[in-house]
Amino acid sequence: MKIDILASGSKGNVIALTSGQTTILVDVGIAKTKIEKRLLEVGIRPDHVKAIFITHAHKDHIQGLPIANKYRIPVYVGTEEWKSVKTKVDIDLMYNMNDKRVVDIEGLFTIKAFKTHHDALESYGYVVEAEGHKCSICLDTGHVDTSMIKAMYGSDTYIIEANHEPNMVEVSEYLPSTQARILSHIGHLSNEQTAAALSKLIRGKGEQIYLTHLSTKNNLPALAEMTVKRALTKQSFKAGTHYEIEVI
């Protein structure tokens, strides 16, 4: 399974997963034309996208949904998020997604959702399996609970947010209400929270970690990476030997 992270962060999120000539997208948070361009840049034809899975209906995850209408791509989204999506997608392309449903795409992909904790009506992460490879995608969430760990456990690839450093949020120019939202249990993961989750997930079998959705104002790529590496060192795991890590 080929994985391409086409966009990451508060300005937009798009992840492409490809098996053979078939691609699925998790989130489409940048403009339709930009998605088309970035797909072509990594060798993917937009008309080879066979499904779109939405984590939640905030703008940085759904801005490019009109691409579904253009290429007649089915869109899977939590039922409670429909009202934020239905103005962008033809109703006949929309499908309910929940944490009990398993979706098969052309016999190549198996996709299952798991509940996350964000200030949206029905937010999800996704576990995608293809070609014997398991990839877990955990974006906006205020914390990681045991059911999320159970869903993601045993993955070969982890795409997980490392959004902020709490001390930087607290001294930021953001309004107190915005700071409280980010730091809340339905906000975003801090570097330490991400590191703690990965400490429960990584088994040292050569897993690939992608740290994503970093705040440009309240985090530093080197800090996010160092925090995760330090936590995994305590588990006797060394980057480059037991796992690989990249900050997007």
N, C-alpha and C positions, 0 to 999 in steps of 0.2 A: 504494500500500500504506500503510495506516494502522498506526502503531506506538504502542503504549501500554505503558510500563513501570509495572506495577501494584505492584511491590515490589522493593526492592533492598537488599542488605546481609546481614549475618550473621544477621539475624532472619527472612530469607526473601526469595526471588527469584521473580518472575513477570513474563514478557514476553508481551504479546498482539500478534499481527500479523494484520491483517484485510485481505481483498480481497473487495469486494462484500459479501455477507452471510455470508461464511465466515471463521472465525477459527481460528488455531492458537496454541497456547501453547508457549513454551519455559520449562520449569521451573514447578513449582507448589509453592513453598516456604513458603506460609502456609496457614492452615486453609481447608478447603473453603468454609465460609460466608463467609469474608473474600474469597476469590477471586470468588465469586458476586456479592457486594456491589460489589466494585471493577470487575468487568466491567460491571455495570449502570450504574455511575456514569459510565463512558466510552461508554455507548450500545451495549454488546454483550450480546446475550442468551446466557446460558450454554449453551443448547441449540444455539447456532450454532457452538460449538467442535467442530471436526472431527478434531483430532489434538493430542497432547501429545508434545513432545520433551524428553527429560531429559538434562541435561549430565552429571550424575553423581548418585549416590544418597545424598548427605549430606542431613541433615534439612532444612536451609534451602533445599533444592531439590526435595524430594519430599513435604513434610508434607501438602500438600493433594491427594495422589493419589486419595483416595476420590471426588473429583469425577468421575473417569473412570468409576467404577462407576455413579454416579447417572445420568449422561447417555450412558453407553455410548460413551465416547470412546477410540479406539485410542491406545496409549501406546508410543512408540518409545524404546528404551533399550539401551545397550551390553550385550552378552550377559553379561559378567562382573559387571554391576551387578544382574542379575536377582534374586539371592538377597536383596538389600536392598529390593527392590521388590515381590516376589511376594506378600508378606503384605498389601499394601495394594490390589492390583489384581487383578481377576478374570483368570485366565490366558488366557482367550480374547480379551482386549483387548490383550495384550502382544505386541510385535513386536521382533525383533532390529534393532539399528541398528549400523552400522559405517562406517568412512570410505570404504568402496568402494560403499556403497549410495546410490542417489538415490531419494528418495521424492516422488511426485506426489500432491497432495491436490486432488481434484476438478478437475483441469486448471487450477487457479488458482495453486497454490504448487509450487515445486520446492525441495526441501530436501536439502542434503548436509552430512554431518558431517565434521569434521576433528579429529585427535587433539590433546588438550591435555596438560598435565603437572601433575597434581594428585595428592594422596595418596588416590586412589580407585582402584578396580580397572580401570576403563575410562572415562575422562572425555573428553568431547567439547565442541567448540564447533560452531556451526552457521552455514551460509550459506543464507539464505532469499531466493528470488527470486520476485517477483510483479509484474505490471503494468510490466515493464521496469525494476523497481527491485531493487537487490541490497543486502541487509542482512546484515552479519556480526556474530555474537554470540560474544564471547569472554569468559567469566566466569572461574571459578577456574583459575588456571594459574600455575606457578612461574616460567615463562619463555616467551618467544615464539620459536619456531624458524623456519627458512626455509620449511618446509612449511606452517606456519600463515600466514605472510605471503603465500605463493603462493595459498593458499585464499581469503584475505580480500581480496586485491588487486583494485582496481577497484570496490569497493563504493560505494554512495551513502550508506549509513548504517553507522556503526561503534558498536556497543554493547560496551564493553570495560571491564574492571575497572581501577580505580586504587586499590588496596586500602590501601596504607600508605606512610608515610615511614620508612625504616629506622632513622633516629636516634631516632624516637619509639618504635619497637618496642623498641629496645635499652635504653631507660630506663623502659619500661612496667612495670606491676605483674605482667605475665604471668610465669609460671614460665620458666626458661631453656629447657626443652624445647618450650614453646609458642612462644617467640620463635624458636627454631631452625626449627621447622616453618614458621612464616609466612615466614621469610626464605629458606627452602630452594628448590632448583630444582623442587620439587613442592609449593610452598606457594602464595603469592599474588603478584601483580604489585605492585611499588612504583610510585610516581609516575614515577620516572625510566625504569623499564622500559616502562611504558605510553607515555610520551613518545617513547622510542626506536622502539617498534613503529609508532606513528602517523607518525613522521617517514619511515618507509619506505612507508607506505600512502597518505597524503594527497597528492593531486595538484593541489589548489587548484581543483577544479571545483565547489565549493559543497557538499562533503560535510557531513553532519551527524554530529557526535561526541557520544555520551552516555558520560560517565564514571560507572561504576556500582560497586557492591559496596565502597564506601568503609568503612573501619573507623571506628567512632565514637570510638575511643580512640586510634588511632594515625595519624590523618590529619585534614586540614582541607579542606573543599571548595575554599576559595580557593587553598590550596597546590597541590592536585591540578591545578586549572585553570591556575594560573600556570606550573607545571612543563611542561605540555603546550604552552601558548602560547609559552613561551620557546624550546622545541625547534623548534616550527614556524616561529617568526620566523627562525631560522637557515636555514630552507629558503625564506625570502622569502614566507611565507604569513601573512596577517593575518586574525585572527578577525573575522567579520562581512563580510569581503570575499571571501576564498578558501574559507572553511569556517565552520561554525557549531559552537559547543560548549556543552554543558549538563552540569552536574553533578547527578546524581540522588542 
